[in-house]
Amino acid sequence: MDAAADELALRDLSLRSMAARRRARR
């Protein structure tokens, strides 16, 4: 696996979780 790809996936996941939390809060 590519380390860069893994990092990107992690970043995407964190961003998605953050957005979901914001939505749930509202």
Biopython code that builds the backbone (N, CA, C, O; Angstrom):
import numpy as np
from Bio.PDB.StructureBuilder import StructureBuilder

atoms = [
    (1, "MET", "N", (0.843, -1.230, 0.000)),
    (1, "MET", "CA", (0.000, 0.000, 0.000)),
    (1, "MET", "C", (0.860, 1.256, 0.000)),
    (1, "MET", "O", (1.998, 1.242, 0.470)),
    (2, "ASP", "N", (0.316, 2.318, -0.521)),
    (2, "ASP", "CA", (1.094, 3.575, -0.566)),
    (2, "ASP", "C", (0.892, 4.374, 0.727)),
    (2, "ASP", "O", (-0.238, 4.590, 1.164)),
    (3, "ALA", "N", (1.971, 4.796, 1.315)),
    (3, "ALA", "CA", (1.875, 5.582, 2.567)),
    (3, "ALA", "C", (1.086, 6.861, 2.305)),
    (3, "ALA", "O", (0.251, 7.256, 3.119)),
    (4, "ALA", "N", (1.347, 7.500, 1.182)),
    (4, "ALA", "CA", (0.651, 8.755, 0.844)),
    (4, "ALA", "C", (-0.856, 8.487, 0.734)),
    (4, "ALA", "O", (-1.670, 9.252, 1.250)),
    (5, "ALA", "N", (-1.207, 7.413, 0.068)),
    (5, "ALA", "CA", (-2.638, 7.087, -0.097)),
    (5, "ALA", "C", (-3.270, 6.851, 1.268)),
    (5, "ALA", "O", (-4.381, 7.308, 1.538)),
    (6, "ASP", "N", (-2.544, 6.128, 2.131)),
    (6, "ASP", "CA", (-3.071, 5.853, 3.470)),
    (6, "ASP", "C", (-3.312, 7.164, 4.219)),
    (6, "ASP", "O", (-4.346, 7.355, 4.858)),
    (7, "GLU", "N", (-2.341, 8.049, 4.123)),
    (7, "GLU", "CA", (-2.487, 9.345, 4.827)),
    (7, "GLU", "C", (-3.701, 10.102, 4.289)),
    (7, "GLU", "O", (-4.461, 10.705, 5.047)),
    (8, "LEU", "N", (-3.865, 10.059, 2.974)),
    (8, "LEU", "CA", (-5.007, 10.776, 2.372)),
    (8, "LEU", "C", (-6.320, 10.178, 2.881)),
    (8, "LEU", "O", (-7.259, 10.903, 3.209)),
    (9, "ALA", "N", (-6.370, 8.863, 2.941)),
    (9, "ALA", "CA", (-7.597, 8.200, 3.407)),
    (9, "ALA", "C", (-7.890, 8.613, 4.850)),
    (9, "ALA", "O", (-9.034, 8.887, 5.212)),
    (10, "LEU", "N", (-6.835, 8.651, 5.663)),
    (10, "LEU", "CA", (-7.013, 9.047, 7.070)),
    (10, "LEU", "C", (-7.553, 10.473, 7.139)),
    (10, "LEU", "O", (-8.476, 10.771, 7.897)),
    (11, "ARG", "N", (-6.962, 11.334, 6.340)),
    (11, "ARG", "CA", (-7.390, 12.747, 6.342)),
    (11, "ARG", "C", (-8.863, 12.831, 5.920)),
    (11, "ARG", "O", (-9.650, 13.551, 6.534)),
    (12, "ASP", "N", (-9.223, 12.099, 4.882)),
    (12, "ASP", "CA", (-10.606, 12.134, 4.404)),
    (12, "ASP", "C", (-11.557, 11.658, 5.508)),
    (12, "ASP", "O", (-12.621, 12.234, 5.732)),
    (13, "LEU", "N", (-11.134, 10.586, 6.189)),
    (13, "LEU", "CA", (-11.973, 10.042, 7.261)),
    (13, "LEU", "C", (-12.165, 11.070, 8.364)),
    (13, "LEU", "O", (-13.283, 11.305, 8.823)),
    (14, "SER", "N", (-11.072, 11.673, 8.779)),
    (14, "SER", "CA", (-11.160, 12.669, 9.868)),
    (14, "SER", "C", (-12.062, 13.832, 9.440)),
    (14, "SER", "O", (-12.885, 14.318, 10.215)),
    (15, "LEU", "N", (-11.883, 14.263, 8.188)),
    (15, "LEU", "CA", (-12.700, 15.393, 7.699)),
    (15, "LEU", "C", (-14.179, 15.002, 7.696)),
    (15, "LEU", "O", (-15.047, 15.783, 8.087)),
    (16, "ARG", "N", (-14.440, 13.788, 7.251)),
    (16, "ARG", "CA", (-15.848, 13.322, 7.187)),
    (16, "ARG", "C", (-16.426, 13.246, 8.589)),
    (16, "ARG", "O", (-17.554, 13.681, 8.825)),
    (17, "SER", "N", (-15.660, 12.697, 9.517)),
    (17, "SER", "CA", (-16.159, 12.580, 10.906)),
    (17, "SER", "C", (-16.446, 13.975, 11.467)),
    (17, "SER", "O", (-17.456, 14.181, 12.140)),
    (18, "MET", "N", (-15.572, 14.913, 11.194)),
    (18, "MET", "CA", (-15.766, 16.280, 11.697)),
    (18, "MET", "C", (-17.065, 16.864, 11.120)),
    (18, "MET", "O", (-17.856, 17.462, 11.850)),
    (19, "ALA", "N", (-17.273, 16.692, 9.844)),
    (19, "ALA", "CA", (-18.475, 17.227, 9.190)),
    (19, "ALA", "C", (-19.720, 16.551, 9.793)),
    (19, "ALA", "O", (-20.730, 17.205, 10.051)),
    (20, "ALA", "N", (-19.629, 15.263, 10.006)),
    (20, "ALA", "CA", (-20.777, 14.527, 10.570)),
    (20, "ALA", "C", (-21.091, 15.080, 11.963)),
    (20, "ALA", "O", (-22.253, 15.285, 12.317)),
    (21, "ARG", "N", (-20.037, 15.315, 12.742)),
    (21, "ARG", "CA", (-20.266, 15.840, 14.111)),
    (21, "ARG", "C", (-20.963, 17.202, 14.019)),
    (21, "ARG", "O", (-21.912, 17.470, 14.756)),
    (22, "ARG", "N", (-20.496, 18.041, 13.131)),
    (22, "ARG", "CA", (-21.115, 19.376, 12.996)),
    (22, "ARG", "C", (-22.595, 19.220, 12.649)),
    (22, "ARG", "O", (-23.447, 19.915, 13.201)),
    (23, "ARG", "N", (-22.887, 18.306, 11.734)),
    (23, "ARG", "CA", (-24.282, 18.098, 11.308)),
    (23, "ARG", "C", (-25.105, 17.600, 12.502)),
    (23, "ARG", "O", (-26.203, 18.098, 12.754)),
    (24, "ALA", "N", (-24.581, 16.636, 13.220)),
    (24, "ALA", "CA", (-25.322, 16.067, 14.371)),
    (24, "ALA", "C", (-25.569, 17.172, 15.407)),
    (24, "ALA", "O", (-26.653, 17.266, 15.983)),
    (25, "ARG", "N", (-24.546, 18.002, 15.630)),
    (25, "ARG", "CA", (-24.697, 19.073, 16.644)),
    (25, "ARG", "C", (-25.886, 19.970, 16.257)),
    (25, "ARG", "O", (-26.740, 20.286, 17.085)),
    (26, "ARG", "N", (-25.916, 20.364, 14.993)),
    (26, "ARG", "CA", (-26.993, 21.280, 14.555)),
    (26, "ARG", "C", (-28.308, 20.509, 14.577)),
    (26, "ARG", "O", (-29.355, 21.066, 14.249)),
]
sb = StructureBuilder()
sb.init_structure("model")
sb.init_model(0)
sb.init_chain("A")
sb.init_seg("    ")
for serial, (resi, resn, name, xyz) in enumerate(atoms, 1):
    if name == "N":
        sb.init_residue(resn, " ", resi, " ")
    sb.init_atom(name, np.array(xyz, "f"), 0.0, 1.0, " ", f" {name:<3s}", serial, name[0])
structure = sb.get_structure()
